[in-house]
Amino acid sequence: MLAEIQQLPVITFAHWPLLPQALDLAMSLDQTVYDCLYLALAEARNSMMVTADRRFHDVVSDSVWADRIVWIEDVT
């Protein structure tokens, strides 16, 4: 299985350009900057963030960022 995982394409992103928005998100949502970096990346990439963090999911789902988050069990 490790060999298959190592074959997956991996794309890395610099966090510094995302940090200002992540800090704003963290303050407005009362969440960690760590979690909000992923949300900022989803916004920057015009994509979705999949999470298994129920508290974070619930807070984001009740915000203007609701269209950027998906609960892990809803991924098919």
PATI-664208 format. One record per residue (C-alpha): residue number from 1; z, y, x. Coordinates in steps of 0.2 Angstrom, whole numbers, plus 5000, padded with zeros to 4 digits. Each point is the difference from the previous one (the first is absolute). Layout:
# PATI-664208
+------+------+------+------+
! resi !   c3 !   c2 !   c1 !
+------+------+------+------+
!  NUM !    Z !    Y !    X !
...
+------+------+------+------+
This chain:
# PATI-664208
+------+------+------+------+
! resi !   c3 !   c2 !   c1 !
+------+------+------+------+
!    1 ! 5000 ! 5000 ! 5000 !
!    2 ! 5004 ! 5012 ! 5014 !
!    3 ! 4982 ! 4998 ! 5007 !
!    4 ! 4993 ! 5005 ! 4983 !
!    5 ! 5012 ! 5015 ! 4999 !
!    6 ! 4994 ! 5006 ! 5017 !
!    7 ! 4982 ! 4999 ! 4994 !
!    8 ! 5003 ! 5013 ! 4987 !
!    9 ! 4993 ! 5017 ! 5003 !
!   10 ! 5014 ! 5013 ! 5003 !
!   11 ! 4998 ! 5019 ! 4999 !
!   12 ! 5013 ! 5011 ! 5007 !
!   13 ! 5004 ! 5018 ! 4994 !
!   14 ! 5009 ! 5014 ! 5010 !
!   15 ! 5015 ! 5005 ! 4990 !
!   16 ! 5001 ! 5018 ! 5007 !
!   17 ! 4987 ! 5007 ! 4989 !
!   18 ! 5009 ! 4992 ! 4985 !
!   19 ! 5017 ! 5006 ! 5004 !
!   20 ! 5000 ! 5017 ! 4992 !
!   21 ! 4995 ! 4992 ! 4983 !
!   22 ! 5012 ! 4986 ! 5003 !
!   23 ! 5014 ! 5012 ! 5002 !
!   24 ! 4996 ! 5009 ! 4985 !
!   25 ! 4999 ! 4984 ! 4990 !
!   26 ! 5016 ! 4994 ! 5007 !
!   27 ! 5009 ! 5016 ! 4994 !
!   28 ! 4992 ! 5001 ! 4983 !
!   29 ! 5002 ! 4982 ! 4996 !
!   30 ! 5017 ! 4998 ! 5009 !
!   31 ! 4993 ! 4985 ! 5010 !
!   32 ! 4999 ! 4995 ! 5018 !
!   33 ! 4987 ! 5008 ! 5011 !
!   34 ! 4995 ! 4982 ! 5006 !
!   35 ! 4995 ! 4995 ! 4982 !
!   36 ! 4992 ! 5017 ! 4997 !
!   37 ! 4989 ! 4998 ! 5015 !
!   38 ! 4991 ! 4985 ! 4991 !
!   39 ! 4998 ! 5011 ! 4984 !
!   40 ! 4993 ! 5014 ! 5010 !
!   41 ! 4988 ! 4988 ! 5009 !
!   42 ! 4995 ! 4993 ! 4983 !
!   43 ! 4996 ! 5018 ! 4994 !
!   44 ! 4991 ! 5004 ! 5016 !
!   45 ! 4989 ! 4984 ! 4998 !
!   46 ! 4998 ! 5002 ! 4981 !
!   47 ! 5007 ! 4983 ! 4998 !
!   48 ! 5015 ! 4991 ! 4993 !
!   49 ! 5017 ! 4995 ! 5008 !
!   50 ! 5006 ! 4983 ! 4996 !
!   51 ! 5019 ! 4998 ! 5000 !
!   52 ! 5014 ! 4988 ! 4997 !
!   53 ! 5013 ! 5014 ! 5001 !
!   54 ! 5005 ! 5001 ! 4982 !
!   55 ! 5010 ! 5016 ! 5002 !
!   56 ! 4986 ! 5009 ! 5009 !
!   57 ! 4987 ! 4993 ! 4987 !
!   58 ! 5010 ! 5006 ! 4985 !
!   59 ! 5002 ! 5018 ! 5007 !
!   60 ! 4982 ! 5002 ! 5005 !
!   61 ! 4994 ! 4993 ! 4984 !
!   62 ! 5010 ! 5013 ! 4991 !
!   63 ! 4991 ! 5014 ! 5010 !
!   64 ! 4983 ! 5008 ! 5002 !
!   65 ! 4997 ! 4987 ! 5014 !
!   66 ! 5000 ! 4986 ! 4987 !
!   67 ! 4982 ! 4996 ! 5002 !
!   68 ! 5003 ! 4996 ! 5019 !
!   69 ! 5013 ! 4986 ! 4998 !
!   70 ! 4998 ! 4982 ! 4994 !
!   71 ! 5014 ! 4987 ! 4998 !
!   72 ! 4997 ! 4985 ! 5011 !
!   73 ! 5001 ! 4988 ! 4986 !
!   74 ! 4985 ! 5009 ! 4991 !
!   75 ! 4988 ! 4997 ! 5014 !
!   76 ! 4988 ! 4986 ! 4996 !
+------+------+------+------+
